Amino acid sequence: MTLWFKHLAVRLWLALFIASLTAMLLLPALARSMGPAWMIIPVVIFFLFSFWLVGWVFAAIGRHQMDRLLGEASVWERAGMNREARQLLARAEGTVDSFFFSPFSRRRPAGRLLAQLARFELASGTAENASESVVAAYLRRFPRDREAAAKWLEGLLAGRAVTRYTHDIAVQIGAAHPDDVPIQRMLAQFYLSERRCDFVALNTYRTAMRANEAPPVELIHGVADLFLANQRVDNLALRVYLESYQHGSRDSRILPGLTACCRLIHPTPLTLPDLESAETILAGIDSARRRAMAVDFMPDMIADHAARSPRRHRRYLADLGTGVKSALGAMRAALPDPGRLTQGAAQTAAGLMHLFGRALFSQAAKWIVLGSVVVAFGWLVVNTVLHLGPEAPPVSPPPPAPAPAPAPVVTDPFTLQVAAYLKESDGRRFVDQLKEQGLDAYWTRATSGNKTWFQVRVSHFKTKDEALAYGEALKNRQIIGDYYVANYKRPDLP
């Protein structure tokens, strides 16, 4: 806010000064052509133009000064003269904070200065010399700068103090470089040093472990130690325990952790290879000892969990193969002899039920089969009831609606036309008024030139004299105004 008031004060005074000089020079000439009453308009225009011109000149001077200072600082930095480079960067910082830049025009030069300051501090040699506030501010704005992010992470791993912004910056760097394996592994080492086991840290560990290149052994053992201390039992923990064991870890908690994973992780196509590897490692341990090890590792969860056979996923595959073989054998036995079709079908159904009963996802398969049987049985019952039930009496078609009575045919050749309108609504309104008087009024449509007229007519007559007499009577009663006798035309439909 202080920078805004400083820039605004200087800019307003200079704009007023320039606008005043311009008005003193140009207003006398303008007053003779425009008149004194309109002088406020050129004054406002002069002031707005002067205000814009001062801001543009200030920004140009500030950018020129910034380019010169940052260029000289880069030269001193390349020459190894860090003291002189730091002084020039401080002067550039003072230029950014001066009245040359408005709050809107200072964003770009401030970003350039922040980037050069952050790179200068990161390259200064040791973590103690790095300005954490400058680097943190830069990485919060530009987390995609890989070089700066990597240098910052190296400083963290070297022992630089962790501040309240450090974890937020680490999360932004991880989100900006999701596929960069070195960055993710440095983040994993940082999270590991902080003993973090939250969602962000777990995703980082997973990315670091599943990379094409083998992760460092220290990282594997460190993550395994963290997971064992937190008694984690999930797919990632199983993979980490296996990697740690295969890389020579002899931690006494590894085997209980593997045992707990084998008992609590449900076998799926994704987890089955890791479960098989764990079973191979635990092959020499009997089931009672395995259960005791799993209870020691996670006593609460194992006690509440239903006991599982340690080779359950292997029996799933064996039962799956047995069920398929029995079903195919029953079908082959039934095909050669038609008389054995029923027996073969029964054996096939029994084999398929055995297959579904012992499959990898047996519980879901049982519910699917049970639901299908219920639906089929319900459809059979409904179909049987409809087939055996009494036939419904035939429904006779409704009697046809009586045809509307034909309109009476009028043979009288004359009628009275009492009005003509260009709007249909006006013609309809006048017809309704005449009908309220008890007259046989109607309207017709006629085209003349480019116009369509809606003619209001009354009754029909055999002779023209009858029509004239009727028209005079209506005119005397002041029901209509002027009229004339016209040839009768059938009314238009409404």
Backbone torsions as a table, in degrees:
resi	resn	phi	psi	omega
1	MET	NA	-37.0	177.9
2	THR	-62.4	-40.7	178.4
3	LEU	-63.0	-38.1	-179.7
4	TRP	-64.6	-45.3	-179.9
5	PHE	-67.0	-37.8	178.9
6	LYS	-62.3	-48.9	-180.0
7	HIS	-64.0	-42.4	-175.8
8	LEU	-67.1	-40.0	-178.8
9	ALA	-63.9	-50.1	-179.6
10	VAL	-62.6	-42.0	-176.8
11	ARG	-67.7	-38.3	179.8
12	LEU	-67.2	-44.2	-179.4
13	TRP	-63.5	-43.3	178.6
14	LEU	-66.2	-39.6	178.9
15	ALA	-63.9	-41.1	177.9
16	LEU	-64.5	-39.9	179.9
17	PHE	-64.1	-47.1	-179.2
18	ILE	-66.7	-40.7	179.6
19	ALA	-65.3	-36.9	179.3
20	SER	-65.6	-44.7	178.1
21	LEU	-61.7	-43.1	-179.9
22	THR	-63.2	-40.5	-179.7
23	ALA	-66.5	-39.2	178.6
24	MET	-63.0	-32.3	-178.7
25	LEU	-82.7	-36.0	-170.3
26	LEU	-104.0	-25.2	-175.0
27	LEU	-63.7	-37.4	178.8
28	PRO	-58.9	-40.2	179.2
29	ALA	-69.3	-37.6	179.5
30	LEU	-72.1	-29.8	-178.3
31	ALA	-65.5	-34.2	179.3
32	ARG	-68.5	-31.4	-178.2
33	SER	-92.3	-32.8	-175.4
34	MET	-102.2	-25.2	-176.4
35	GLY	95.5	151.0	-176.8
36	PRO	-63.4	-29.0	-175.1
37	ALA	-65.9	-21.9	-175.8
38	TRP	-103.7	12.5	-175.6
39	MET	-70.2	-20.6	-179.7
40	ILE	-64.8	-30.1	-177.4
41	ILE	-66.9	-52.4	177.5
42	PRO	-63.6	-30.9	177.8
43	VAL	-62.6	-45.4	179.2
44	VAL	-64.0	-40.6	179.8
45	ILE	-64.3	-42.4	178.6
46	PHE	-60.7	-43.1	-177.5
47	PHE	-66.6	-45.4	-179.5
48	LEU	-63.6	-40.9	178.0
49	PHE	-65.6	-40.8	179.3
50	SER	-65.5	-38.8	179.3
51	PHE	-63.4	-45.1	178.5
52	TRP	-65.6	-42.3	-177.5
53	LEU	-63.8	-40.2	179.4
54	VAL	-65.4	-42.6	178.7
55	GLY	-63.2	-41.2	-179.8
56	TRP	-66.2	-41.9	179.3
57	VAL	-66.1	-42.4	178.1
58	PHE	-59.9	-45.7	-179.1
59	ALA	-63.8	-38.8	178.8
60	ALA	-65.5	-41.7	178.2
61	ILE	-64.9	-42.5	179.8
62	GLY	-64.2	-41.8	178.6
63	ARG	-64.8	-40.0	177.5
64	HIS	-62.5	-43.7	178.7
65	GLN	-63.5	-40.5	179.6
66	MET	-64.6	-45.0	179.6
67	ASP	-59.1	-41.5	-178.9
68	ARG	-66.6	-45.9	-177.0
69	LEU	-68.2	-43.3	-179.8
70	LEU	-67.3	-37.0	177.2
71	GLY	-64.3	-44.2	178.7
72	GLU	-65.4	-37.6	178.4
73	ALA	-63.4	-38.2	177.8
74	SER	-64.8	-38.7	178.8
75	VAL	-63.4	-46.4	179.4
76	TRP	-64.7	-36.6	179.8
77	GLU	-66.0	-41.5	178.6
78	ARG	-65.8	-29.4	178.8
79	ALA	-81.4	-2.4	179.9
80	GLY	83.3	9.7	-179.9
81	MET	-94.4	77.8	-174.3
82	ASN	-68.0	-31.8	-178.9
83	ARG	-64.6	-47.5	178.8
84	GLU	-65.7	-39.2	178.7
85	ALA	-63.5	-39.3	179.3
86	ARG	-65.6	-37.7	178.1
87	GLN	-63.7	-41.9	179.0
88	LEU	-67.0	-37.0	176.9
89	LEU	-66.2	-34.7	176.4
90	ALA	-66.4	-39.7	176.4
91	ARG	-65.0	-38.2	177.0
92	ALA	-64.5	-37.3	177.0
93	GLU	-64.2	-39.2	175.7
94	GLY	-64.6	-34.4	177.6
95	THR	-66.4	-40.3	178.4
96	VAL	-63.1	-36.6	-178.4
97	ASP	-86.5	4.5	-178.8
98	SER	-85.2	-177.9	-178.3
99	PHE	-78.1	-1.2	-179.4
100	PHE	-65.8	-31.5	-174.3
101	PHE	-111.8	136.2	170.9
102	SER	-81.2	166.1	178.5
103	PRO	-57.7	-23.7	-179.6
104	PHE	-87.0	-38.3	-176.6
105	SER	-83.5	-10.4	-177.7
106	ARG	-86.9	-6.0	-175.6
107	ARG	-64.3	-46.8	-177.7
108	ARG	-67.6	-50.4	177.1
109	PRO	-62.7	-33.4	176.9
110	ALA	-65.4	-38.4	176.7
111	GLY	-65.1	-41.3	177.1
112	ARG	-62.1	-44.6	-179.9
113	LEU	-64.7	-41.7	-179.6
114	LEU	-63.2	-40.5	179.5
115	ALA	-64.4	-44.2	-178.4
116	GLN	-70.3	-36.2	176.4
117	LEU	-63.7	-44.2	-178.6
118	ALA	-64.0	-44.4	179.5
119	ARG	-65.9	-36.0	178.5
120	PHE	-65.7	-43.6	-179.3
121	GLU	-68.3	-39.0	179.6
122	LEU	-67.5	-29.5	-178.6
123	ALA	-92.0	6.6	-174.1
124	SER	-74.5	-10.6	171.4
125	GLY	123.3	-64.7	-175.2
126	THR	-118.0	158.9	-177.7
127	ALA	-67.0	-27.7	-178.6
128	GLU	-67.1	-28.2	-177.9
129	ASN	-83.9	-12.9	-177.5
130	ALA	-75.2	137.1	176.3
131	SER	-87.5	106.1	-175.3
132	GLU	-63.2	-36.5	-177.6
133	SER	-66.1	-41.0	-179.7
134	VAL	-67.0	-48.0	-178.5
135	VAL	-64.8	-40.5	179.6
136	ALA	-63.9	-43.4	178.5
137	ALA	-62.2	-39.1	-180.0
138	TYR	-67.5	-45.9	-177.8
139	LEU	-70.0	-26.6	174.7
140	ARG	-66.8	-33.1	179.2
141	ARG	-86.6	-34.4	-175.2
142	PHE	-130.6	68.2	-179.8
143	PRO	-70.3	-13.0	-179.0
144	ARG	-80.1	-6.8	177.3
145	ASP	-71.2	100.5	-172.2
146	ARG	-66.1	-41.5	-178.1
147	GLU	-62.3	-45.1	179.3
148	ALA	-66.0	-40.0	179.7
149	ALA	-64.4	-44.4	179.7
150	ALA	-63.6	-42.2	179.3
151	LYS	-64.8	-38.6	178.7
152	TRP	-65.5	-42.1	178.5
153	LEU	-66.2	-37.5	176.4
154	GLU	-61.0	-39.3	177.0
155	GLY	-64.8	-39.2	177.0
156	LEU	-62.2	-45.8	-179.2
157	LEU	-68.4	-22.9	177.8
158	ALA	-80.3	-7.5	174.9
159	GLY	115.7	12.7	178.7
160	ARG	-66.4	146.8	-176.0
161	ALA	-64.0	143.5	179.5
162	VAL	-93.1	127.4	178.9
163	THR	-106.0	-177.2	-178.4
164	ARG	-71.5	-17.1	179.1
165	TYR	-93.1	-9.9	-171.2
166	THR	-62.7	-46.1	-177.0
167	HIS	-67.6	-36.4	177.3
168	ASP	-64.8	-42.0	178.6
169	ILE	-65.1	-38.7	178.6
170	ALA	-62.0	-40.4	178.1
171	VAL	-64.2	-42.5	179.3
172	GLN	-64.5	-39.0	178.3
173	ILE	-65.7	-43.3	178.7
174	GLY	-61.9	-39.4	178.1
175	ALA	-69.9	-30.8	-179.6
176	ALA	-79.4	-20.8	-178.5
177	HIS	-129.5	64.1	-175.1
178	PRO	-69.8	-25.3	-176.8
179	ASP	-107.2	7.0	179.8
180	ASP	-88.9	103.4	-173.5
181	VAL	-64.2	-46.3	178.1
182	PRO	-58.6	-41.4	178.3
183	ILE	-63.6	-44.4	-178.7
184	GLN	-64.5	-36.2	179.6
185	ARG	-72.2	-35.4	174.5
186	MET	-66.2	-39.4	175.3
187	LEU	-62.8	-40.2	178.0
188	ALA	-61.7	-41.2	177.6
189	GLN	-64.4	-37.5	178.2
190	PHE	-66.7	-47.4	178.3
191	TYR	-61.5	-35.1	179.1
192	LEU	-66.8	-39.6	177.9
193	SER	-66.4	-26.8	177.3
194	GLU	-90.8	1.4	179.2
195	ARG	56.4	43.0	-180.0
196	ARG	-89.6	137.5	179.3
197	CYS	-135.7	31.2	179.9
198	ASP	-86.0	-174.9	-173.9
199	PHE	-63.1	-45.3	-179.2
200	VAL	-63.5	-44.4	-179.9
201	ALA	-64.6	-39.8	179.1
202	LEU	-63.7	-40.9	176.8
203	ASN	-63.4	-37.0	177.5
204	THR	-66.7	-43.4	176.6
205	TYR	-60.0	-40.7	-178.5
206	ARG	-64.7	-42.6	178.6
207	THR	-64.9	-40.6	-179.2
208	ALA	-68.6	-28.8	-176.6
209	MET	-84.9	-28.7	-173.8
210	ARG	-96.6	12.4	179.2
211	ALA	-68.5	160.8	-179.9
212	ASN	-64.2	-39.8	177.6
213	GLU	-81.8	142.5	-179.9
214	ALA	-64.7	133.9	179.3
215	PRO	-69.7	159.8	177.5
216	PRO	-60.1	145.4	-178.0
217	VAL	-63.1	-37.9	-179.8
218	GLU	-61.8	-38.0	178.5
219	LEU	-65.8	-42.0	-179.6
220	ILE	-62.2	-49.4	-178.7
221	HIS	-64.7	-36.4	179.6
222	GLY	-66.6	-44.4	178.5
223	VAL	-65.7	-39.1	177.7
224	ALA	-62.2	-43.1	178.2
225	ASP	-62.2	-40.3	178.3
226	LEU	-64.2	-45.1	-179.2
227	PHE	-66.6	-38.7	178.3
228	LEU	-65.8	-39.3	178.3
229	ALA	-65.6	-31.9	178.9
230	ASN	-92.3	2.6	178.4
231	GLN	53.8	48.1	-179.9
232	ARG	-82.3	135.9	176.9
233	VAL	-134.0	97.2	175.7
234	ASP	-157.5	-176.1	-175.8
235	ASN	-62.3	-43.4	179.4
236	LEU	-65.2	-41.4	179.3
237	ALA	-63.4	-40.5	178.4
238	LEU	-60.7	-43.9	-179.8
239	ARG	-65.8	-39.9	179.5
240	VAL	-65.7	-42.0	178.7
241	TYR	-61.7	-42.0	179.6
242	LEU	-64.1	-45.1	179.6
243	GLU	-61.8	-42.4	-179.5
244	SER	-65.3	-41.1	179.5
245	TYR	-66.3	-41.4	-178.7
246	GLN	-69.8	-20.9	178.0
247	HIS	-96.4	22.0	169.5
248	GLY	92.2	10.6	179.0
249	SER	-70.9	134.7	176.8
250	ARG	-119.1	32.1	176.1
251	ASP	-63.4	131.1	-176.7
252	SER	-66.7	-13.5	-180.0
253	ARG	-90.0	-8.2	-176.5
254	ILE	-64.9	-51.0	-177.3
255	LEU	-64.1	-43.9	173.7
256	PRO	-59.9	-36.9	177.0
257	GLY	-64.2	-42.4	176.5
258	LEU	-62.9	-40.6	179.1
259	THR	-62.7	-43.5	179.0
260	ALA	-64.1	-38.1	177.7
261	CYS	-63.8	-42.0	-179.9
262	CYS	-64.3	-29.7	-178.1
263	ARG	-85.3	-28.6	-172.2
264	LEU	-106.3	-22.3	-178.6
265	ILE	-87.2	126.3	-179.9
266	HIS	-75.9	133.8	-178.9
267	PRO	-69.9	127.8	175.1
268	THR	-134.5	168.2	177.3
269	PRO	-56.1	-26.0	179.5
270	LEU	-81.8	-35.7	-175.9
271	THR	-94.3	-12.7	-174.2
272	LEU	-61.8	-42.5	178.9
273	PRO	-61.1	-41.7	178.7
274	ASP	-67.5	-37.5	177.8
275	LEU	-65.6	-37.6	176.9
276	GLU	-63.8	-41.4	178.0
277	SER	-64.3	-40.0	177.8
278	ALA	-64.9	-39.6	178.1
279	GLU	-62.7	-36.5	177.7
280	THR	-63.7	-40.9	179.0
281	ILE	-67.7	-35.9	-176.5
282	LEU	-92.7	12.4	-173.4
283	ALA	-61.9	-32.2	-176.5
284	GLY	-86.1	6.7	-178.2
285	ILE	-110.3	129.7	-178.3
286	ASP	-73.3	167.6	-173.6
287	SER	-66.0	-36.8	179.9
288	ALA	-65.3	-42.1	179.1
289	ARG	-66.5	-35.9	178.3
290	ARG	-64.1	-43.3	179.8
291	ARG	-63.8	-40.8	178.4
292	ALA	-63.2	-40.1	178.7
293	MET	-65.6	-41.3	179.2
294	ALA	-65.9	-38.9	178.6
295	VAL	-66.0	-39.7	177.3
296	ASP	-64.0	-34.1	-178.0
297	PHE	-74.9	-47.0	-180.0
298	MET	-136.7	81.4	-173.6
299	PRO	-64.1	-39.4	-175.6
300	ASP	-68.7	-48.5	-176.3
301	MET	-70.5	-40.2	-178.9
302	ILE	-67.0	-36.0	-179.3
303	ALA	-66.4	-34.9	-179.7
304	ASP	-86.0	-13.9	-175.2
305	HIS	-88.1	141.4	177.2
306	ALA	-64.1	139.3	-177.6
307	ALA	-64.6	135.5	179.7
308	ARG	-117.8	145.9	173.7
309	SER	-72.4	137.6	-177.3
310	PRO	-63.7	-18.3	-179.7
311	ARG	-114.5	32.0	-174.1
312	ARG	-63.4	-42.6	-177.9
313	HIS	-67.5	-27.4	175.2
314	ARG	-71.5	-39.7	179.1
315	ARG	-66.3	-29.9	175.7
316	TYR	-59.1	-47.3	-178.7
317	LEU	-66.3	-40.0	179.3
318	ALA	-65.1	-44.0	178.9
319	ASP	-65.5	-34.7	177.4
320	LEU	-61.3	-45.7	178.9
321	GLY	-66.2	-39.4	178.8
322	THR	-63.2	-43.5	-179.7
323	GLY	-63.5	-42.9	178.9
324	VAL	-63.2	-43.6	-179.0
325	LYS	-63.7	-43.5	-179.3
326	SER	-64.7	-38.8	179.7
327	ALA	-67.1	-42.6	179.4
328	LEU	-67.5	-37.0	178.3
329	GLY	-64.9	-40.3	177.9
330	ALA	-64.7	-37.9	178.8
331	MET	-67.7	-40.0	178.5
332	ARG	-66.3	-36.5	179.3
333	ALA	-68.9	-29.3	-176.8
334	ALA	-84.6	-25.0	-173.7
335	LEU	-67.8	-43.4	-175.4
336	PRO	-65.4	-33.6	-174.3
337	ASP	-115.8	114.5	179.4
338	PRO	-62.7	-28.4	-179.0
339	GLY	-67.6	-19.9	-179.7
340	ARG	-98.2	15.5	-177.1
341	LEU	-63.9	-42.7	-178.6
342	THR	-65.0	-44.5	178.9
343	GLN	-64.2	-40.9	178.3
344	GLY	-64.1	-40.1	178.3
345	ALA	-63.2	-40.4	178.6
346	ALA	-63.9	-43.0	178.5
347	GLN	-65.1	-38.0	177.3
348	THR	-62.7	-45.3	178.6
349	ALA	-61.3	-40.9	178.7
350	ALA	-63.7	-40.5	178.3
351	GLY	-64.2	-41.2	179.1
352	LEU	-66.7	-38.2	176.3
353	MET	-64.1	-38.3	176.0
354	HIS	-64.4	-38.8	178.3
355	LEU	-62.6	-48.1	-179.2
356	PHE	-69.6	-32.5	-178.7
357	GLY	-69.5	-26.1	-176.7
358	ARG	-117.0	14.3	-176.9
359	ALA	-73.9	173.9	-176.8
360	LEU	-62.7	-39.5	177.1
361	PHE	-110.6	60.3	-170.8
362	SER	-64.0	-38.8	-176.5
363	GLN	-64.4	-46.1	179.0
364	ALA	-65.7	-39.1	179.8
365	ALA	-64.2	-38.9	178.7
366	LYS	-62.3	-42.3	179.8
367	TRP	-67.0	-36.4	177.9
368	ILE	-64.8	-46.0	179.9
369	VAL	-63.5	-44.1	-179.6
370	LEU	-62.6	-42.2	177.6
371	GLY	-63.6	-40.4	178.3
372	SER	-63.4	-41.5	179.1
373	VAL	-63.8	-42.1	179.8
374	VAL	-63.7	-44.0	179.3
375	VAL	-63.4	-43.7	179.4
376	ALA	-63.2	-42.2	179.6
377	PHE	-64.8	-42.0	178.0
378	GLY	-62.8	-41.2	177.9
379	TRP	-63.6	-38.2	179.0
380	LEU	-65.0	-42.8	-179.9
381	VAL	-64.2	-46.3	-178.6
382	VAL	-63.1	-42.1	179.7
383	ASN	-64.3	-39.2	179.3
384	THR	-65.8	-45.2	-179.7
385	VAL	-61.8	-42.1	179.0
386	LEU	-65.9	-32.8	-178.2
387	HIS	-76.3	-38.7	-175.9
388	LEU	-92.2	-13.0	-177.6
389	GLY	-71.0	164.5	179.1
390	PRO	-62.7	143.9	179.2
391	GLU	-72.1	138.6	178.8
392	ALA	-73.0	140.2	178.9
393	PRO	-61.5	145.5	179.7
394	PRO	-62.7	139.9	-179.5
395	VAL	-91.6	118.2	179.7
396	SER	-76.6	142.5	179.8
397	PRO	-67.6	147.3	179.9
398	PRO	-63.1	146.7	179.5
399	PRO	-62.6	144.1	-179.8
400	PRO	-64.5	143.6	178.7
401	ALA	-66.8	139.9	-180.0
402	PRO	-62.3	138.2	-180.0
403	ALA	-68.4	139.8	179.3
404	PRO	-61.8	144.1	-179.7
405	ALA	-65.2	136.3	-179.9
406	PRO	-66.5	144.6	178.9
407	ALA	-65.3	141.4	179.9
408	PRO	-61.6	141.5	-179.2
409	VAL	-86.2	124.0	-179.3
410	VAL	-98.7	126.6	-179.4
411	THR	-109.3	-6.2	-179.8
412	ASP	-68.0	137.2	-171.8
413	PRO	-89.9	-9.6	-173.5
414	PHE	-121.2	157.1	176.5
415	THR	-152.9	171.8	178.6
416	LEU	-108.3	127.5	171.4
417	GLN	-100.5	121.8	-172.4
418	VAL	-110.8	-11.9	179.8
419	ALA	-167.2	162.9	175.1
420	ALA	-148.4	133.5	-175.5
421	TYR	-128.6	154.7	174.6
422	LEU	-87.2	-15.4	178.4
423	LYS	-110.2	133.3	-179.9
424	GLU	-64.6	-35.9	-178.4
425	SER	-63.1	-37.0	178.3
426	ASP	-66.3	-41.8	178.5
427	GLY	-63.5	-42.9	179.1
428	ARG	-62.8	-39.9	-178.5
429	ARG	-63.2	-42.5	-179.5
430	PHE	-69.2	-35.8	176.3
431	VAL	-61.8	-42.5	178.7
432	ASP	-63.0	-38.2	178.5
433	GLN	-64.4	-40.4	179.3
434	LEU	-68.5	-37.6	177.8
435	LYS	-64.7	-32.2	175.9
436	GLU	-65.6	-24.1	175.8
437	GLN	-83.9	2.0	179.0
438	GLY	86.1	16.8	-178.3
439	LEU	-94.4	151.2	175.7
440	ASP	-86.0	78.6	-175.4
441	ALA	-101.2	150.8	177.1
442	TYR	-157.3	174.8	179.7
443	TRP	-133.5	153.9	176.6
444	THR	-133.9	162.8	-178.7
445	ARG	-109.1	133.8	179.4
446	ALA	-138.2	143.1	-179.0
447	THR	-113.3	129.9	179.6
448	SER	-135.5	113.5	-176.7
449	GLY	67.7	-125.5	178.3
450	ASN	-100.5	11.7	-176.2
451	LYS	-117.7	149.8	176.0
452	THR	-113.7	125.1	-178.3
453	TRP	-107.0	143.2	176.2
454	PHE	-110.9	101.8	-171.1
455	GLN	-89.3	131.7	178.0
456	VAL	-100.0	125.3	-175.7
457	ARG	-129.9	157.7	-175.1
458	VAL	-130.1	125.7	168.3
459	SER	57.9	-170.6	178.2
460	HIS	-149.7	149.2	-171.1
461	PHE	-138.8	154.0	179.9
462	LYS	-80.4	-33.8	-178.4
463	THR	-127.6	161.3	179.7
464	LYS	-70.5	-32.4	178.8
465	ASP	-63.6	-41.0	177.5
466	GLU	-61.4	-40.2	-179.8
467	ALA	-65.8	-42.5	179.8
468	LEU	-64.6	-41.9	179.2
469	ALA	-62.4	-40.9	-179.7
470	TYR	-68.2	-37.7	178.1
471	GLY	-66.1	-40.5	178.2
472	GLU	-63.8	-38.4	179.2
473	ALA	-63.1	-44.3	178.7
474	LEU	-65.1	-36.0	-179.9
475	LYS	-69.6	-38.3	177.2
476	ASN	-65.9	-32.5	178.4
477	ARG	-81.3	0.6	178.2
478	GLN	60.7	31.5	175.2
479	ILE	-84.5	-35.9	179.8
480	ILE	-128.2	168.2	175.9
481	GLY	-100.1	-111.9	179.7
482	ASP	-80.5	161.9	-178.9
483	TYR	-159.5	168.9	168.5
484	TYR	-156.3	158.6	-177.6
485	VAL	-83.6	129.7	-179.2
486	ALA	-127.4	163.3	175.0
487	ASN	-71.9	139.7	-177.3
488	TYR	-68.0	135.6	176.8
489	LYS	-133.5	137.5	-177.0
490	ARG	-60.9	137.2	-178.5
491	PRO	-61.5	147.4	172.8
492	ASP	-74.6	146.3	177.6
493	LEU	-68.0	147.4	-177.8
494	PRO	-70.2	NA	NA
